[in-house]
Amino acid sequence: MSERAESVTETLVQLLLHEWGVDMPVEQAELVTLSGAHYRPDFLWQKQKLILEVDAEVKYSGAYGDPTEVIQAEHRHQRELEHAG
């Protein structure tokens, strides 16, 4: 796994990005939105204002709480980050 990756899947994505010649993103960057919420996206291309989240099926399996609540929280995060630009 890469130094900052939080899963094997994130490391695999990083290896593929490298193989495909994509500019490497910042991993697990700390973002603070206008409301003061803190987020750590898996991958961030700051200049392009682009975030890539890599989630495996286990995230929605109930291992991280009620799957419906997990999805709703993701939607809230996405809206807040989009609003922040």
Sine and cosine of phi, psi and omega as CSV:
sin_phi,cos_phi,sin_psi,cos_psi,sin_omega,cos_omega
0.00,0.00,0.45,-0.89,0.07,-1.00
-0.95,0.30,0.24,-0.97,-0.10,-0.99
-0.85,0.52,-0.64,0.77,-0.09,-1.00
-0.97,-0.24,-0.12,0.99,-0.01,-1.00
-0.89,0.45,0.60,-0.80,0.02,-1.00
-0.97,-0.25,0.04,1.00,0.05,-1.00
-0.39,-0.92,0.32,-0.95,0.07,-1.00
-0.90,0.44,-0.59,0.81,0.00,-1.00
-0.88,0.48,-0.66,0.75,0.04,-1.00
-0.89,0.46,-0.63,0.77,0.04,-1.00
-0.90,0.43,-0.67,0.74,0.04,-1.00
-0.87,0.49,-0.69,0.72,0.02,-1.00
-0.89,0.46,-0.67,0.74,0.02,-1.00
-0.88,0.48,-0.68,0.73,0.03,-1.00
-0.89,0.45,-0.65,0.76,0.03,-1.00
-0.92,0.40,-0.66,0.75,0.04,-1.00
-0.86,0.52,-0.69,0.73,0.02,-1.00
-0.89,0.46,-0.73,0.69,-0.01,-1.00
-0.87,0.49,-0.59,0.80,-0.04,-1.00
-0.99,0.11,-0.05,1.00,0.04,-1.00
0.98,0.21,0.37,0.93,0.02,-1.00
-0.98,0.18,0.67,-0.74,0.10,-0.99
-0.81,0.59,0.72,-0.69,-0.08,-1.00
-0.96,0.28,0.72,-0.69,0.01,-1.00
-0.99,0.11,0.15,-0.99,0.17,-0.99
-0.99,0.12,0.74,-0.68,0.03,-1.00
-1.00,-0.06,0.67,-0.74,0.11,-0.99
0.79,0.61,0.67,0.74,0.02,-1.00
-0.92,0.39,0.58,-0.81,0.04,-1.00
-1.00,0.04,0.87,-0.49,0.06,-1.00
-0.90,-0.44,0.66,-0.75,0.07,-1.00
-0.86,-0.52,0.83,-0.55,-0.03,-1.00
-1.00,0.08,0.08,-1.00,-0.01,-1.00
-0.86,0.52,-0.50,0.87,0.00,-1.00
-0.99,0.14,-0.09,1.00,-0.01,-1.00
1.00,-0.06,0.04,1.00,0.03,-1.00
-0.95,0.31,0.60,-0.80,0.00,-1.00
-0.96,-0.27,0.73,-0.68,0.04,-1.00
-0.72,-0.69,0.49,-0.87,0.06,-1.00
-0.77,-0.64,1.00,0.06,0.03,-1.00
-0.92,0.39,0.47,-0.88,0.00,-1.00
-0.86,0.51,-0.72,0.69,-0.02,-1.00
-0.68,-0.73,0.67,-0.75,-0.01,-1.00
-0.70,-0.72,0.80,-0.60,0.19,-0.98
-0.96,-0.27,1.00,-0.10,-0.14,-0.99
-0.85,0.53,-0.77,0.64,-0.07,-1.00
-0.86,0.51,-0.64,0.77,-0.03,-1.00
-1.00,0.07,-0.12,0.99,-0.08,-1.00
0.81,0.59,0.77,0.64,-0.08,-1.00
-0.84,-0.55,0.73,-0.68,0.04,-1.00
-0.86,-0.51,0.65,-0.76,0.12,-0.99
-0.83,-0.56,0.85,-0.53,0.10,-1.00
-0.96,-0.28,0.69,-0.72,-0.01,-1.00
-0.87,-0.49,0.95,-0.32,-0.02,-1.00
-0.86,-0.51,0.65,-0.76,0.05,-1.00
-0.99,-0.13,0.21,-0.98,-0.04,-1.00
-0.83,0.55,-0.50,0.87,-0.04,-1.00
-0.87,0.50,-0.49,0.87,-0.01,-1.00
-0.87,0.49,-0.50,0.87,-0.06,-1.00
-0.96,-0.29,0.22,0.97,-0.06,-1.00
-1.00,0.07,-0.17,0.99,-0.10,-1.00
0.96,-0.27,-0.18,0.98,0.00,-1.00
-0.92,0.40,-0.40,0.91,-0.02,-1.00
-0.92,-0.39,0.41,0.91,-0.02,-1.00
0.94,-0.33,-0.03,-1.00,-0.01,-1.00
-0.85,0.53,0.83,-0.55,-0.05,-1.00
-0.82,0.58,-0.61,0.79,0.02,-1.00
-0.89,0.45,-0.67,0.74,0.02,-1.00
-0.92,0.38,-0.60,0.80,0.03,-1.00
-0.89,0.46,-0.71,0.70,0.00,-1.00
-0.91,0.40,-0.68,0.74,0.03,-1.00
-0.88,0.47,-0.65,0.76,0.03,-1.00
-0.90,0.43,-0.65,0.76,0.05,-1.00
-0.87,0.49,-0.67,0.74,0.02,-1.00
-0.90,0.44,-0.66,0.75,0.05,-1.00
-0.88,0.48,-0.71,0.71,0.01,-1.00
-0.86,0.50,-0.72,0.69,-0.03,-1.00
-0.88,0.48,-0.71,0.70,0.00,-1.00
-0.88,0.48,-0.68,0.73,-0.02,-1.00
-0.91,0.42,-0.68,0.74,0.02,-1.00
-0.92,0.38,-0.63,0.78,0.06,-1.00
-0.89,0.45,-0.66,0.75,0.01,-1.00
-0.90,0.44,-0.58,0.82,-0.01,-1.00
-0.96,0.28,-0.28,0.96,0.02,-1.00
1.00,-0.01,0.00,0.00,0.00,0.00
